[in-house]
Amino acid sequence: MSNAPHVEIDPAAFWRDPYPALAAMRREHPIAYVPQLGATLFTRRAHIVELEKLTEVFSSHQPQGLMNRLMGHNMMRKDSSPASSVGRAAAMATPTGARPPATTSPRSTA
């Protein structure tokens, strides 16, 4: 459970248009726990940029999350676990010596 200020939302209104609630949170409580979502939200870009790098604290690993239930576990959401490093390396691998094709003509600006 988060020790951030608790902010209540109307879930139906939030799903229809989250921007008014997010704007209010950004003004009043830029880091807020929303019980209806079961999540702590960071509403300012500066916080997100700084804190998203702390994967030992903030992880996208949500085994029971909606994305996992609908589509299975996504390689991009595995953070920095050893298993994900292997999968990422395999996905990024290129044949030895492979290079991107050279550009032979300028791109059209039309």
C-alpha positions in Angstrom: 0.0 0.0 0.0 1.2 3.5 -0.8 1.8 6.2 1.7 1.0 8.8 -0.9 -2.1 10.9 -0.4 -5.3 9.0 -1.3 -7.3 10.5 -4.0 -10.8 9.1 -4.8 -12.1 9.1 -8.4 -15.3 8.2 -10.1 -14.2 5.1 -12.1 -16.8 5.5 -14.8 -16.0 9.1 -15.4 -12.2 8.4 -15.3 -12.5 5.7 -17.9 -14.6 8.0 -20.1 -12.2 10.9 -19.8 -9.3 10.7 -17.4 -7.9 14.1 -18.1 -9.9 16.3 -15.7 -9.0 13.9 -12.8 -5.4 13.7 -13.8 -5.2 17.5 -14.1 -6.6 17.9 -10.6 -4.1 15.4 -9.2 -1.3 17.1 -11.0 -2.3 20.4 -9.3 -3.1 19.1 -5.8 -1.3 15.7 -5.3 1.1 15.0 -8.2 1.9 11.6 -6.6 -1.4 10.0 -5.4 -2.7 6.6 -4.5 -6.0 5.9 -6.2 -7.8 3.1 -4.3 -10.3 2.5 -7.2 -7.3 1.7 -9.4 -5.3 0.0 -6.7 -2.3 2.1 -8.0 -0.1 5.0 -7.2 -0.2 7.5 -10.0 2.6 9.9 -10.9 1.1 12.8 -12.9 4.1 15.0 -13.5 6.5 14.2 -16.3 9.6 15.1 -14.2 8.6 12.5 -11.5 7.9 9.8 -14.1 11.2 10.4 -15.9 13.1 10.1 -12.6 11.2 7.3 -10.9 10.6 5.0 -13.9 14.3 4.1 -13.7 13.9 2.7 -10.2 12.8 -0.8 -11.3 13.6 -2.3 -7.9 10.8 -0.1 -6.5 8.5 0.5 -9.4 8.0 -2.5 -11.6 5.7 -3.2 -14.5 5.6 -6.9 -13.4 1.9 -7.5 -12.9 1.1 -11.2 -13.2 -2.6 -10.7 -12.6 -2.8 -7.5 -14.6 -5.3 -7.0 -17.4 -2.7 -7.1 -20.2 -1.3 -10.4 -19.0 -4.7 -11.9 -18.6 -5.8 -10.8 -22.1 -2.6 -11.2 -24.1 -0.1 -13.2 -22.0 3.2 -11.9 -20.6 4.8 -9.3 -22.9 8.6 -9.2 -23.2 8.6 -5.4 -23.0 7.0 -5.6 -19.5 9.6 -7.9 -17.9 11.8 -5.2 -16.6 15.4 -6.2 -16.0 15.1 -9.8 -14.9 17.6 -12.4 -16.2 14.9 -14.1 -18.2 13.9 -10.9 -19.9 17.5 -10.1 -20.7 17.8 -13.4 -22.6 14.6 -12.7 -24.5 15.6 -9.1 -25.3 19.0 -10.3 -26.6 17.3 -12.8 -28.8 14.9 -10.3 -30.2 17.7 -7.8 -30.9 20.2 -10.3 -32.3 21.5 -9.8 -35.9 23.6 -12.2 -37.9 27.3 -11.6 -37.4 28.5 -8.7 -39.5 25.1 -7.6 -40.5 24.7 -3.9 -41.1 21.8 -1.8 -42.0 21.6 -1.0 -45.7 23.3 2.1 -46.9 21.2 4.9 -48.1 21.8 5.3 -51.8 19.6 8.3 -52.4 18.3 11.2 -50.3 14.8 10.8 -48.9 12.1 12.6 -50.6 10.7 15.6 -48.7 7.5 15.7 -50.8 
